[in-house]
Amino acid sequence: MELAFIVNPISGKRLKGPQRVDLVRAFADSEKLDAVVWPTERPGHAPELAKQALAAGAKRIVAVGGDGTINEIGRVIVGTNCEFGLVPMGSGNGLARHIGIPLGFNKALRLAASGSAIKVDTGEADGRPFFNVMGIGFDAEVGRRFNETEGRGLLNYMKEGWKAFRGYRSLNCSIETSSGTKALNAYIVAVANSSQYGSNAFIAPDASMTDGKLNLVAISEPNFLSFFILIWRMFSKKLYYSPRVTPICSDSFTLSMKSGGFFHVDGEIFRCGEKLTVKACPKSLRIVAMAC
């Protein structure tokens, strides 16, 4: 088996259900690929299928789904020689946008099946792999709220962000790197492997997936007006121009807080203790990409 397509039929809003699976099968048949097409059937099924594909000797595994599906499959592939292809079907598609994957279904499918793979860096937060962005603070709180709603897409994410903004307060933390320790009162602490959350909202415009480092971006608590200015800066790649933003580039970070809380990796929410270690894992994933 050369290829394994793992298809989440319910992520995003386009081509949902059996139609998505049928289109992938039709493509594999028309191209005469040595491939299997496996749909996910329940939460947590994608990594099980990825492990099955690896055991069967698949040389490339293609994730057809949203950011959650990509993370689930990617954390099985990371550190192996298996190549990783993406067909983005989610609402944000931050990783896919960063590495130049077309958002059109047919173009992305063809690239994922036949494009060239390169070695890129990944991140690890509290032992959990991530490929796009992890974060604590307001970032994680919005993600937690968004995951608990049925709606998807940028507008729903911004709606939950506005709800969280009205009640969330900054956290006191210290950030330790090989260059020293910095104490911050931060509203958001994001650590980015790629440049954007998704939907062209750039949290770390200068991030590279091939430099062996991660980009930490700390944002101090905004008032009503500066909240919307920060959003504008994010979508115009000018976030670093804000006096409320502190960017730090390093190969590892240790975040210390007064109490535990929530953090997210690629949008998935987890609990953490008073210390959280985040590190880069250089050249640990072979991914089909147009740019990095």
Secondary structure, 3 states (H helix, E strand, C coil): CCEEEEECCCCCCCCCCHHHHHHHHHHHHHCCCCEEEEECCCCCHHHHHHHHHHHCCCCEEEEEECHHHHHHHHHHHCCCCCEEEEEECCCCEHHHHHCCCCCCHHHHHHHHHHCCEEEEEEEEECCEEECCEEEEEHHHHHHHHHHCCCCCCHHHHHHHHHHHHCCCCCEEEEEEECCEEEEEEECEEEEECCCEEECCEECCCCCCCCCCCEEEEEECCCCHHHHHHHHHHHHCCCHHHCCCEEEEEECEEEEEECCCEEEEECCEEEEECCEEEEEEEEEEEEEECCCC
